[in-house]
Amino acid sequence: MTTTSDRPKASTPATSGKMSVRDRWNSLPRPQQWLLLIPVVVLIYALPVLNPPLLTTEPGTNFPLALFDAARFALIAIGLNVVVGQAGLLDLGYVGFFAIGSYVAALLTSPDSVLWHIPYLWTLPLAMVVTMFFGLVLGGPTLRLRGDYLAIVTLGFGEIVRLLATIVGPLKGQVGFQGVGSPPGTNSEGDPIFTTSNGTAWYWLVVTITIAILFLVGNLERSRVGRAWVAIREDEDAAEIMGVATIRFKLWAFVIGAAIGGLSGALFAGQVGFVNNQKFDVPTSVLFLAAVVLGGSGNKVGVVLGAFVVSYIPNRFVELAAYKYLIFGVALIILMMFRPQGLLGARQRLLAYGRQAYMRLVGRPEQVSADSSLRGEGEKAG
């Protein structure tokens, strides 16, 4: 009879000595992770001021504005990742929520609007509430659909929003709204800080909001809601059999993603200062989705990286901007061939307390090995 000591011990990261960067990061306590992230966050905030030679744009492109555009794309990608990456819902019309948020800010702050005007910062939460309502209206009857059918419905929603902006008189079609509001604040000379040409201030604002959204979305992913999203993404039928209220949790993902999309649209409208129906077409929605797929669907850091690549490359190499759809199309084909999970793919794990389980496994490998041996003996005896 084979004894416990004769059996090979379970291989763990601690005993094998081969821990990936991700494993090392996941093994750290959360306060220590936050401490290590402080220098990275400081560097991100300092980018417009440092203007590093490797990242700076060509003379014809304003570097802080390029950074703002990348930060805006990152916020959009985080919202779309909740829908596509976490819950597994293929949304091709996400630009519709982005457009609704932009029009909320324009209608309530632009002098061209006949509505009652309010301070710009108030439009940010209001844009989230309005887009959440539209996400509820759209998602309620359609989230029973799956796959290609849902993709077609969401694609139609994005086009409906754009067409309504064209044919509904108060939305002004191609004429649009000028003088969209911006946050308050002046410099020492009394000039406004948040202007269309001052990308640094807008970049800092969007980065701050993005960090807050990442914190909230991260907590959601580790909650019961996040575990339900992963279960639905991996196998909706199995999740439903196991008691997961799939329609309700899919609707949660749709509404939360819509809110983040509306927030990013309101920020975009404030920075540009002009909104019309030409900024919310299908190719723009495809770029949003490309950022998520390229970076790694389901991975927050991955989609931020993908958004930076999708937004920054056309601004960095202006001569390639006209071919950006071709370039990203070829890049996605190559990526799907050699790395289908994206640049930083999500780990396919569903643990209620993943960090605690991992630490227990690393901390007591001998006990884990002994437990495994005892289970084997019990199975033989049975």
C-alpha positions in Angstrom: 0.0 0.0 0.0 1.4 3.4 -1.0 1.9 5.6 2.0 1.3 9.3 2.2 5.0 10.1 2.2 5.5 8.1 -1.0 3.0 10.2 -2.9 4.1 13.2 -4.9 3.2 16.5 -3.2 0.9 18.9 -4.9 2.7 21.5 -7.0 2.0 25.0 -5.8 3.5 28.3 -6.8 5.3 28.4 -3.5 7.0 25.0 -3.9 7.7 25.1 -7.6 9.3 28.5 -7.4 7.6 29.6 -10.6 5.2 32.4 -9.9 4.1 34.7 -12.6 3.9 38.4 -12.1 0.1 38.1 -11.9 0.4 35.4 -9.2 2.8 37.4 -7.2 0.5 40.4 -7.5 -2.6 38.4 -6.4 -0.7 37.0 -3.4 -0.1 40.5 -2.0 -2.5 42.0 0.6 -4.7 44.7 -0.9 -3.2 47.6 1.2 0.2 46.6 -0.1 -1.1 46.6 -3.7 -2.5 50.1 -3.2 0.9 51.2 -1.8 2.7 49.9 -4.8 0.2 51.6 -7.2 0.8 55.1 -5.7 4.0 55.7 -7.8 2.2 54.5 -10.9 -0.8 56.8 -10.3 1.6 59.7 -9.7 3.4 59.0 -12.9 0.0 58.8 -14.8 -1.0 62.2 -13.5 2.4 63.7 -14.3 2.4 62.6 -18.0 1.1 65.9 -19.5 3.8 67.8 -17.5 6.7 65.5 -18.2 5.8 65.0 -21.9 8.2 62.0 -22.2 10.0 61.8 -25.6 8.9 58.2 -26.2 5.2 59.1 -25.8 5.0 62.6 -27.0 3.0 63.3 -30.1 4.1 65.0 -33.3 4.2 68.8 -33.4 0.9 69.1 -35.0 -0.9 67.2 -32.2 -1.4 68.6 -28.7 0.0 66.0 -26.3 -2.2 66.7 -23.3 -5.3 66.6 -25.6 -4.1 63.2 -26.9 -3.8 62.0 -23.3 -7.3 63.2 -22.6 -8.6 61.3 -25.6 -6.8 58.2 -24.4 -8.3 58.6 -20.8 -11.7 59.1 -22.3 -11.4 55.9 -24.3 -10.2 54.1 -21.2 -13.3 55.2 -19.3 -15.5 54.0 -22.2 -13.7 50.7 -22.4 -14.2 50.1 -18.7 -17.9 50.6 -19.1 -18.1 48.4 -22.2 -16.0 45.8 -20.5 -18.7 45.4 -17.8 -21.2 44.5 -20.6 -18.9 42.5 -22.9 -16.1 41.3 -20.7 -17.8 40.6 -17.5 -21.4 39.5 -18.5 -20.5 38.3 -22.0 -23.1 40.4 -23.8 -22.0 41.5 -27.3 -22.9 45.2 -27.5 -22.3 46.8 -30.9 -24.3 50.0 -30.2 -22.5 51.2 -27.1 -22.0 54.5 -28.9 -25.7 55.2 -28.3 -25.2 55.6 -24.6 -22.2 57.7 -25.2 -24.3 59.9 -27.5 -27.1 60.2 -24.9 -24.6 61.4 -22.3 -23.2 64.0 -24.7 -26.7 65.3 -25.5 -27.6 65.5 -21.9 -24.7 67.8 -21.2 -25.3 69.8 -24.3 -29.0 70.3 -23.8 -28.6 71.5 -20.2 -25.5 73.7 -20.6 -25.4 75.1 -24.2 -26.8 78.5 -24.9 -28.3 77.0 -28.1 -30.6 74.9 -26.1 -34.1 76.0 -25.1 -34.0 74.0 -21.9 -33.3 75.3 -18.4 -29.5 75.5 -17.9 -27.7 74.0 -14.9 -24.0 73.9 -13.8 -22.0 71.5 -15.9 -20.8 69.3 -13.1 -24.4 68.6 -12.2 -24.9 67.1 -15.7 -22.4 64.3 -15.0 -24.5 62.3 -12.5 -27.6 63.4 -14.5 -26.2 61.9 -17.7 -25.5 58.7 -15.8 -29.1 58.5 -14.5 -30.6 59.2 -18.0 -28.4 56.6 -19.7 -29.3 54.1 -17.0 -32.9 54.7 -17.7 -32.4 54.1 -21.5 -30.3 51.0 -20.6 -33.2 49.7 -18.6 -35.6 50.4 -21.4 -33.5 48.7 -24.0 -32.3 45.9 -21.9 -35.6 44.9 -20.3 -37.2 43.4 -23.5 -34.0 42.5 -25.4 -31.7 40.8 -22.9 -33.5 37.5 -23.4 -31.7 37.4 -26.7 -28.2 36.1 -27.0 -25.2 36.3 -29.3 -25.7 37.7 -32.7 -29.3 38.5 -32.1 -28.4 40.8 -29.2 -25.6 42.3 -31.2 -28.0 43.3 -34.0 -30.5 44.8 -31.6 -27.8 46.9 -29.8 -26.4 47.9 -33.2 -29.9 49.1 -34.2 -30.2 51.1 -30.9 -27.0 53.0 -31.6 -28.2 53.9 -35.1 -31.7 54.9 -33.8 -30.0 57.4 -31.4 -28.0 58.9 -34.2 -31.1 59.1 -36.5 -33.2 60.7 -33.7 -30.6 63.3 -33.3 -30.9 64.0 -37.0 -34.7 64.2 -37.3 -35.8 65.6 -33.9 -35.8 69.3 -34.2 -34.6 70.3 -30.7 -31.5 68.1 -31.1 -30.4 70.2 -34.0 -29.0 67.5 -36.2 -25.7 68.5 -38.0 -26.0 72.1 -36.7 -25.5 70.8 -33.2 -24.9 72.7 -29.9 -22.0 75.1 -29.4 -20.7 76.5 -26.1 -21.3 73.3 -24.1 -20.5 74.0 -20.4 -17.4 73.1 -18.5 -16.4 72.8 -14.8 -15.8 76.0 -12.9 -12.3 77.2 -12.0 -9.9 80.0 -13.0 -6.1 80.4 -12.8 -4.1 83.1 -11.1 -4.8 85.4 -14.1 -8.6 84.9 -13.9 -8.8 82.8 -17.1 -10.9 79.6 -17.1 -8.9 76.4 -16.5 -11.2 74.0 -18.3 -11.0 75.2 -21.9 -11.2 73.2 -25.1 -7.4 73.8 -25.6 -6.3 72.9 -22.1 -6.0 69.2 -22.3 -4.1 68.8 -19.0 -7.0 69.9 -16.7 -9.5 67.7 -18.6 -7.0 64.8 -18.5 -6.6 65.1 -14.7 -10.4 65.2 -14.3 -11.0 62.1 -16.4 -8.2 60.2 -14.8 -9.6 60.9 -11.3 -13.1 59.8 -12.4 -11.6 56.7 -14.0 -9.8 55.7 -10.9 -13.0 56.0 -8.9 -14.9 54.0 -11.5 -12.2 51.3 -11.5 -12.5 51.0 -7.7 -16.2 50.6 -7.8 -16.2 48.2 -10.7 -13.4 46.1 -9.0 -15.6 45.8 -5.9 -18.5 44.7 -8.0 -16.4 42.0 -9.7 -15.5 40.6 -6.3 -19.0 40.6 -5.1 -21.9 38.2 -5.7 -22.9 40.3 -8.7 -19.5 39.9 -10.3 -19.5 36.1 -9.7 -22.9 35.9 -11.3 -21.6 37.8 -14.4 -18.7 35.4 -14.8 -21.1 32.4 -14.5 -23.4 33.9 -17.1 -20.5 34.7 -19.4 -19.1 31.2 -19.2 -22.3 29.3 -19.6 -25.7 31.0 -19.2 -27.7 27.8 -19.3 -25.7 26.2 -16.5 -25.8 29.4 -14.5 -29.6 29.5 -14.8 -29.9 25.9 -13.7 -27.8 26.6 -10.6 -30.2 29.3 -9.6 -28.6 32.5 -11.0 -31.2 35.1 -12.0 -29.6 35.6 -15.4 -31.9 38.2 -16.7 -31.6 40.4 -13.6 -27.8 40.2 -13.5 -27.5 40.8 -17.3 -29.7 43.9 -16.8 -27.5 45.1 -14.0 -24.5 44.8 -16.3 -26.3 46.6 -19.1 -27.4 49.5 -16.8 -24.0 49.9 -15.1 -22.3 49.9 -18.5 -24.8 52.4 -19.9 -24.2 54.8 -16.9 -20.4 54.8 -17.5 -21.0 55.4 -21.2 -23.2 58.3 -20.5 -20.6 59.8 -18.0 -17.9 59.5 -20.7 -20.2 61.2 -23.2 -20.8 64.1 -20.9 -17.1 64.6 -20.3 -16.4 64.5 -24.0 -19.1 67.1 -24.7 -17.7 69.4 -22.1 -14.1 69.2 -23.5 -15.0 69.5 -27.1 -17.6 72.2 -26.5 -19.7 71.1 -29.5 -22.1 68.3 -30.0 -23.9 67.2 -33.2 -25.0 63.9 -34.8 -21.8 63.3 -36.7 -19.8 62.0 -33.7 -21.8 58.9 -32.9 -21.6 56.6 -35.9 -21.1 52.8 -36.1 -17.3 52.9 -36.8 -16.9 54.8 -33.5 -18.8 52.1 -31.7 -16.6 49.5 -33.4 -13.5 51.3 -32.1 -14.9 51.1 -28.6 -15.3 47.4 -28.9 -11.9 47.0 -30.5 -10.3 48.6 -27.4 -11.9 45.9 -25.2 -11.1 43.0 -27.4 -7.6 44.2 -28.1 -6.7 44.8 -24.5 -8.3 41.7 -23.1 -12.0 41.3 -22.6 -12.8 40.8 -18.9 -9.6 42.4 -17.6 -9.8 46.0 -16.4 -6.2 46.8 -16.8 -6.2 45.1 -20.2 -9.0 47.2 -21.6 -7.4 50.4 -20.3 -4.2 49.3 -22.2 -6.3 48.5 -25.3 -8.1 51.9 -25.1 -4.7 53.6 -24.9 -3.5 51.8 -28.0 -6.6 52.4 -30.0 -6.8 56.1 -29.1 -3.1 57.0 -28.9 -1.6 55.5 -32.1 -3.7 57.7 -34.5 -2.7 60.7 -32.5 1.0 59.7 -32.3 1.3 58.9 -36.0 -0.9 61.4 -37.7 -0.1 60.1 -41.2 -1.6 56.7 -40.1 -4.9 58.2 -38.8 -6.7 57.8 -42.1 -5.9 54.1 -42.0 -6.7 53.4 -38.4 -9.7 51.1 -39.1 -7.5 49.0 -41.5 -4.6 48.9 -39.0 -6.8 47.9 -36.0 -8.7 45.4 -38.2 -5.5 43.6 -39.2 -4.2 43.8 -35.6 -7.3 42.2 -34.3 -7.1 39.4 -36.9 -3.4 38.7 -35.9 -4.3 38.9 -32.2 -7.2 36.4 -32.6 -4.8 34.0 -34.4 -2.0 34.1 -31.8 -3.5 35.5 -28.6 -7.3 35.3 -28.7 -7.6 36.4 -25.0 -6.2 39.8 -25.9 -3.0 41.5 -24.7 -3.9 41.0 -21.0 -6.6 38.3 -20.9 -8.9 37.6 -17.9 -8.3 34.6 -15.8 -11.1 32.1 -16.1 -11.7 31.7 -12.3 -14.8 31.8 -10.3 -14.0 31.9 -6.6 -16.0 33.6 -3.9 -12.9 34.3 -1.9 -10.1 33.8 -4.4 -7.4 35.7 -2.5 -8.0 33.9 0.8 -8.1 30.5 -0.9 -4.9 31.3 -2.8 -3.1 32.5 0.4 -4.2 29.3 2.2 -2.9 27.2 -0.6 0.5 29.0 -0.7 0.8 29.1 3.1 0.2 25.4 3.8 1.2 23.3 0.8 2.0 20.3 3.0 -1.5 20.3 4.5 -3.0 20.5 1.0 -0.9 17.6 -0.1 -1.9 15.5 2.9 -5.6 16.3 2.4 -5.3 15.2 -1.2 -3.7 11.9 -0.1 -6.3 11.2 2.5 -9.1 11.8 -0.1 -7.4 9.3 -2.4 -7.2 6.7 0.3 -10.9 7.3 1.1 -11.9 6.8 -2.5 -10.0 3.5 -2.6 -11.6 2.3 0.6 -15.0 3.2 -0.7 
